[in-house]
Each structure stands twice: as C-alpha cells, then as structure tokens.
C-alpha cells in the first residue's frame, strides 16, 4: 500500500465491465475534479470473466446500467446501441492495456487512469467494442499522458497480461471482496462504497437489481482523510528538516 505522499494514492480493484465499479470511480473522480486535487489511482484488475468462467452476461450488465443511470443521470450512460455482434465479449484486452500503461515510459499511473476512464466512457456512453486492440489504441491516442505508440509496442509484446493474471490470483484471496474494492492509506478499505442494493432474485432467474440508496459522501470523506494525512506528513518532514 502506498505510503503518505503529497499526491495520495487510492488502489481500486475492479473490472471495466462492472457498472458498480464505474459508478464508484466516477464518484471519486468527480470529487477530485470538483476540489481540484491531485490524486493517483492505481488500478488493479478484478477480471470477472476469469472468476466466472464466462463473459459477463449482457442480461446482468444491462439492468445494472439502467438502475444506476436512472439514479445518477449525470453519468450519461446508455444501453448498448452498437450492432449486437460488436458487443464486447471480453474486457481482458482493456484490463491488460490499463496495466501496460502504468509503465512510466508509457504513461505511469496518471496515463493508466486516463486510459481506464476513456475505456469506461467508450463502453457505457459510446457503445464501442473495447475488446478490440484497434479501439483501445484509438482511445489511447486521445489520452494526454499516454504514449499510444509505446503502448501499442508494449501490447504487441504481451505487456499487461501477466499483471492481470497475477492480480486475479491475488484477488482470489479473502482480502479482495469484489469489483469494486478500494484501498488507501491508514487501513482504508471499502467494497462498493456508497451503494445499498440487492437483486430481487438471481439474474439467472429473471431478477432485477434494486438500488435502495446511493450516497456520494464517501468520496469527500476519503479525500478529507487522505489530504489531512498528506498535510500532516509534509509538516512532519518540514519540522524534521528544520531541526
């Protein structure tokens, strides 16, 4: 877990194809942007298709999108409007690209987070097939802090794949509860923060998700704690240097 720095870090385990994870990240990013803070997000893969041995079913994702978008219309999400045959059957290439982009020569954590945001927007808003290498690289071209050519070369070498599979292995342990699970300094850990929801019955039996409540307060509370700690660390360093 990252130590105290002037730019705190939040580690987020998630799948890009998980609407609940995308909601949490939007809430956190919105609070960061509104407060004009400099927060690093370290993305870790929680690859649902590897856990479940199947593509994440559209009949599960669609009602989750409707439920979340009805509660948070500012997301701008839409149901899939592309051709049925172009619906992403896998998010592994996208997850691998986000990991590969962490290389400082490609983008570092900032570039990796920019690419993650672009991939989520492409899927939930623009109905783009983020399973495709060409789509991923097109999105990377639009990321200010990502070297798209370097990313293309890295993906051609298989960069990011080993990291995704290693993170999948770690996520099978008891410490990671699902997508999303957020971690930060001083023992902060929260699975699907802010959301109180349940399925009326199993989606495989025709059930629907019911969002009973969603609070965005968790993001500001987390940022308050992180930046208070960061300021305290800076003051402590300054005091030590003055001695």
C-alpha positions in Angstrom: 0.0 0.0 0.0 1.4 3.4 -0.9 2.8 5.5 1.9 2.0 9.1 2.6 2.9 11.5 -0.2 1.9 14.9 -1.4 -0.3 13.1 -4.0 -2.2 10.4 -2.2 -3.0 7.1 -3.9 -6.2 5.1 -3.9 -5.9 1.5 -5.1 -9.0 0.3 -7.0 -9.7 -3.4 -7.8 -12.3 -3.6 -10.5 -13.5 -4.8 -13.9 -14.1 -2.2 -16.5 -17.2 -4.1 -17.5 -18.6 -3.8 -13.9 -21.1 -0.9 -13.7 -20.8 -0.6 -9.9 -17.0 -0.1 -10.3 -17.5 2.5 -12.9 -20.0 4.3 -10.7 -17.6 4.3 -7.8 -14.8 5.6 -9.9 -17.0 8.4 -11.4 -18.0 9.5 -7.9 -14.4 9.6 -6.8 -13.1 11.3 -9.9 -15.9 13.8 -9.7 -15.0 14.8 -6.2 -11.3 15.0 -7.1 -12.1 17.3 -10.1 -14.5 19.4 -8.1 -11.9 20.0 -5.4 -9.1 20.4 -7.9 -6.9 17.8 -6.1 -4.1 15.7 -7.4 -5.0 12.1 -6.6 -3.3 9.0 -8.0 -5.5 5.9 -8.8 -3.7 2.6 -9.0 -5.9 0.3 -11.0 -5.9 -3.4 -10.3 -7.8 -6.0 -12.3 -10.7 -8.0 -10.8 -11.4 -9.9 -14.0 -15.0 -11.1 -13.6 -14.8 -13.4 -16.7 -11.9 -15.3 -15.2 -13.7 -15.7 -11.9 -16.9 -16.8 -13.5 -15.5 -18.7 -16.5 -17.9 -16.9 -18.8 -18.2 -13.4 -20.4 -20.0 -11.1 -18.1 -23.6 -11.5 -19.3 -25.3 -8.6 -21.0 -28.6 -9.5 -19.3 -26.9 -8.7 -16.0 -25.0 -5.6 -17.1 -28.0 -4.0 -18.9 -30.3 -3.8 -15.9 -27.5 -2.7 -13.7 -26.8 0.2 -16.1 -30.5 1.1 -16.2 -30.7 1.1 -12.4 -27.6 3.1 -11.9 -28.2 5.6 -14.7 -31.7 6.3 -13.5 -30.3 7.2 -10.1 -27.3 9.1 -11.4 -28.3 10.6 -14.8 -25.2 12.8 -14.9 -23.2 9.7 -15.8 -24.6 9.9 -19.4 -24.8 6.1 -19.7 -26.8 4.4 -22.3 -27.8 0.9 -23.1 -25.7 -0.7 -25.8 -26.6 1.0 -29.2 -24.0 -0.7 -31.3 -24.6 -3.8 -33.5 -25.2 -6.9 -31.4 -22.2 -8.7 -32.8 -19.9 -5.9 -31.7 -20.8 -6.1 -28.0 -17.6 -6.7 -26.0 -17.3 -10.4 -25.2 -14.2 -9.8 -23.1 -12.6 -7.0 -21.1 -9.2 -8.7 -20.7 -7.5 -6.7 -23.5 -8.7 -3.5 -22.0 -7.6 -4.5 -18.5 -4.2 -5.5 -19.9 -3.8 -2.2 -21.6 -4.5 -0.3 -18.4 -1.8 -2.3 -16.6 0.6 -1.9 -19.5 0.1 1.9 -19.5 1.4 2.1 -15.9 5.0 1.8 -17.3 6.5 5.3 -16.7 7.7 5.2 -20.3 4.1 4.9 -21.5 2.0 6.9 -19.1 2.5 5.9 -15.4 -0.4 5.9 -13.0 -1.8 9.2 -14.5 -1.8 7.8 -18.0 -3.1 4.5 -16.9 -6.0 6.2 -15.1 -6.8 8.4 -18.2 -7.0 5.2 -20.3 -9.2 3.5 -17.8 -11.6 6.5 -17.8 -11.6 6.5 -21.6 -12.4 2.8 -21.9 -15.3 3.1 -19.4 -16.7 6.1 -21.3 -16.3 4.2 -24.6 -18.3 1.3 -23.3 -21.0 2.9 -21.2 -21.6 6.0 -23.2 -20.4 5.4 -26.8 -21.1 1.7 -27.3 -17.6 0.9 -28.5 -16.2 -2.6 -28.6 -13.4 -2.3 -26.0 -12.4 -5.9 -26.7 -10.7 -4.7 -29.9 -7.0 -3.8 -30.0 -7.7 -1.0 -32.5 -10.4 0.6 -30.4 -8.1 0.5 -27.3 -5.3 2.2 -29.2 -7.7 4.8 -30.7 -8.7 5.7 -27.2 -5.1 5.8 -26.1 -4.4 8.4 -28.8 -6.8 10.7 -27.1 -5.2 10.4 -23.6 -2.9 13.3 -22.9 -0.5 11.4 -20.7 -0.4 8.1 -22.7 2.2 7.4 -25.4 0.0 5.4 -27.7 2.8 4.2 -29.9 4.7 2.9 -26.9 1.6 1.3 -25.6 1.0 -0.4 -29.0 4.5 -1.8 -28.9 4.1 -3.0 -25.3 0.9 -4.7 -26.0 2.4 -6.5 -29.0 5.0 -7.9 -26.6 2.2 -9.1 -24.3 2.7 -6.4 -21.6 -0.1 -6.3 -19.1 -1.2 -9.9 -19.4 1.0 -11.3 -16.7 -0.1 -8.5 -14.3 -3.8 -9.1 -14.9 -3.4 -12.8 -14.2 -1.3 -12.2 -11.1 -3.9 -9.7 -9.8 -6.6 -12.3 -10.5 -4.6 -14.7 -8.3 -4.3 -12.2 -5.5 -8.0 -11.2 -5.8 -9.0 -14.8 -5.1 -7.8 -14.4 -1.5 -10.0 -13.1 1.3 -8.7 -9.5 1.2 -10.5 -8.5 -2.0 -14.3 -8.8 -1.8 -15.2 -7.9 -5.4 -15.5 -5.2 -8.0 -15.0 -2.5 -6.9 -12.9 -2.7 -3.8 -11.0 0.5 -2.8 -7.9 0.7 -0.6 -6.0 3.7 0.7 -3.6 4.7 3.5 -4.2 4.0 7.2 -6.2 0.8 6.5 -9.0 2.3 4.5 -10.9 -0.4 2.6 -14.4 -0.3 1.1 -16.2 -2.6 -1.1 -18.7 -0.9 -3.4 -18.8 2.3 -1.3 -21.9 4.4 -1.1 -24.2 1.8 -2.7 -27.0 -0.2 -0.9 -28.5 -2.5 -3.4 -29.8 -6.0 -3.8 -31.1 -8.3 -6.6 -34.8 -9.1 -6.3 -33.7 -12.7 -7.2 -30.9 -14.2 -9.1 -30.4 -12.6 -12.5 -30.3 -16.1 -14.0 -33.9 -16.5 -12.8 -35.1 -13.2 -14.2 -34.3 -11.0 -11.2 -33.5 -7.2 -11.3 -31.1 -5.1 -9.3 -32.8 -2.7 -6.8 -30.7 0.3 -5.7 -32.1 1.3 -2.3 -29.7 4.1 -1.7 -26.6 5.7 -3.1 -24.5 8.3 -1.2 -21.6 10.2 -2.7 -20.4 11.4 0.7 -17.9 8.6 1.0 -15.7 10.2 -1.7 -15.3 13.5 0.1 -14.8 11.7 3.4 -12.0 9.7 1.9 -10.4 12.7 0.3 -10.6 14.7 3.6 -8.8 11.9 5.4 -6.1 11.4 2.7 -5.2 15.0 2.3 -5.2 15.6 6.1 -2.7 12.8 6.4 -0.7 14.1 3.5 -0.5 17.6 5.0 0.5 16.1 8.4 3.3 14.1 6.7 4.6 17.2 4.9 4.5 19.2 8.1 6.3 16.5 10.0 9.0 16.3 7.3 9.4 20.1 7.4 9.8 20.0 11.2 12.4 17.2 11.0 14.3 19.1 8.3 14.4 22.3 10.4 15.9 20.5 13.4 
